């Protein structure tokens, strides 16, 4: 999938939705703690830009309750429809999912919270979206962003399949104009846009077992076509790496980490102009 400002290197659709649910299970504890620190609370009206399968949007809707609301926006119509079905199955009525491109998103002065997770790494011009997200925050509201620093990925012991993934995924992001290390740059981007008083934390997951340990393997499989199309490896190279990484992941004596995740948020003052 492509937009004016990005080309998404991971497969979407139903399989992509399932991968996003796996990702959400792994990352939710860190995101929940972030929301608590940033002050997400009952009655707030929120936007989740690049919401993917909507897992975070669903949790936000529970936190803000019936007096609040959440709008989730994503460019993949399949994942958006699956997210809508999940919201209906849970009878969540304060949540709306929209199909839309982050390149076109602009709703100045509309929300108490504007949030995005793992979207900026795919953008050629992340500064533009951060600026529009900040403009979307009402006086007294918050901008909350999470994204990765791919240099943080590691495994123990070393593994050729994992090293292939750790090298190839950042390279394919860069080949499509993205930035696999955008997380560490968020603080400076906020300041450069005049966004005041940004606060930040960094979190990282580590797994010896369980389905979330498969996230690097799954991400490699879902970015395989983009890696091959970019001329970074042959299909045979990717398949060999997937097989090696699968065996490594299944070994209960091995460790696999997630990337470092930078969490940055800022509050617009009650009298600050929008």
Beta strands, then each sheet from edge to edge (+ up, - down):
strand 1: 2-3
strand 2: 6-7
strand 3: 45-49
strand 4: 69-74
strand 5: 95-99
strand 6: 111-117
strand 7: 137-149
strand 8: 155-156
strand 9: 199-203
strand 10: 206-207
strand 11: 255-257
strand 12: 260-267
sheet 1: 1+ 2-
sheet 2: 5+ 4+ 3+ 6+ 7+ 12- 9+
sheet 3: 8+ 11- 10+
end
